[in-house]
Amino acid sequence: MIDDFAVSEPRHWLTIGEALLSHVSTLLHEHGAAQIIAVCAERDLAKAEVLRRSDLTVASSWWTKALK
């Protein structure tokens, strides 16, 4: 599971973010991993685009509400 996968600026997703995900995917595959799960907020459009381009698909969506 890839959690807290981030880049310093949203504009870096299509370059650094994509390269990082590709590299990690290769390493995970070489070590026997069968699946990648990456966390992405709905509002993080640039990150979501990189995940789509990398053939990841949406598997779930979490909804939260603070209780008072």
The 8 nearest C-alpha neighbors of each residue, nearest first, counted from 0:
[[1, 36, 35, 37, 2, 38, 34, 3],
 [0, 2, 37, 36, 4, 38, 3, 35],
 [3, 1, 4, 38, 37, 0, 36, 39],
 [2, 4, 5, 1, 38, 39, 37, 6],
 [3, 5, 2, 1, 6, 38, 37, 39],
 [6, 4, 3, 7, 16, 46, 12, 8],
 [5, 7, 8, 16, 11, 12, 9, 4],
 [6, 8, 5, 9, 11, 10, 12, 15],
 [7, 9, 10, 11, 6, 12, 5, 15],
 [10, 8, 11, 12, 45, 6, 7, 46],
 [9, 11, 8, 12, 13, 45, 14, 7],
 [12, 10, 9, 14, 15, 8, 13, 16],
 [11, 13, 16, 14, 10, 9, 15, 46],
 [14, 12, 17, 11, 16, 49, 15, 10],
 [13, 15, 11, 17, 12, 16, 18, 10],
 [16, 14, 18, 11, 17, 12, 19, 13],
 [17, 15, 12, 19, 18, 14, 13, 20],
 [16, 18, 20, 14, 19, 13, 15, 49],
 [19, 17, 21, 15, 16, 20, 22, 14],
 [20, 18, 16, 22, 21, 17, 15, 23],
 [21, 19, 23, 17, 22, 18, 24, 16],
 [20, 22, 18, 24, 19, 23, 17, 25],
 [21, 23, 19, 25, 24, 20, 18, 26],
 [22, 24, 26, 20, 25, 21, 27, 19],
 [25, 23, 21, 27, 22, 26, 20, 28],
 [24, 26, 28, 22, 23, 27, 29, 21],
 [27, 25, 23, 29, 28, 24, 22, 30],
 [26, 28, 30, 24, 32, 29, 25, 23],
 [27, 29, 32, 25, 31, 30, 26, 24],
 [30, 28, 26, 27, 31, 25, 32, 24],
 [31, 29, 27, 28, 32, 26, 25, 33],
 [30, 32, 28, 29, 33, 27, 26, 34],
 [31, 33, 28, 27, 34, 30, 29, 35],
 [32, 34, 31, 28, 35, 27, 30, 29],
 [35, 33, 32, 36, 0, 28, 27, 24],
 [36, 34, 0, 37, 1, 33, 24, 32],
 [35, 37, 0, 1, 34, 38, 2, 55],
 [38, 36, 1, 0, 2, 35, 39, 4],
 [37, 39, 2, 1, 36, 40, 3, 4],
 [40, 38, 41, 37, 47, 43, 46, 4],
 [39, 41, 43, 42, 38, 47, 44, 46],
 [40, 42, 43, 39, 44, 47, 60, 46],
 [41, 43, 40, 44, 39, 47, 45, 46],
 [44, 42, 40, 41, 46, 45, 47, 39],
 [43, 45, 47, 46, 42, 48, 41, 40],
 [46, 44, 48, 47, 43, 12, 9, 49],
 [45, 47, 49, 48, 44, 43, 12, 50],
 [48, 46, 44, 50, 45, 49, 51, 43],
 [47, 49, 51, 45, 46, 50, 52, 44],
 [50, 48, 52, 46, 51, 47, 17, 53],
 [49, 51, 53, 47, 55, 48, 52, 46],
 [52, 50, 48, 54, 53, 55, 49, 47],
 [53, 51, 49, 54, 50, 48, 55, 17],
 [52, 54, 50, 51, 55, 49, 17, 21],
 [55, 53, 51, 52, 56, 50, 49, 48],
 [56, 54, 51, 50, 53, 57, 52, 35],
 [57, 55, 58, 51, 54, 50, 53, 59],
 [58, 56, 59, 55, 60, 51, 50, 47],
 [57, 59, 56, 60, 36, 55, 37, 38],
 [60, 58, 57, 61, 56, 38, 62, 39],
 [59, 61, 62, 58, 57, 41, 40, 39],
 [62, 60, 63, 59, 40, 41, 38, 39],
 [63, 61, 60, 64, 59, 41, 40, 65],
 [64, 62, 61, 65, 66, 60, 40, 41],
 [63, 65, 66, 62, 67, 61, 60, 40],
 [64, 66, 67, 63, 62, 61, 60, 40],
 [67, 65, 64, 63, 62, 61, 60, 40],
 [66, 65, 64, 63, 62, 61, 60, 40]]
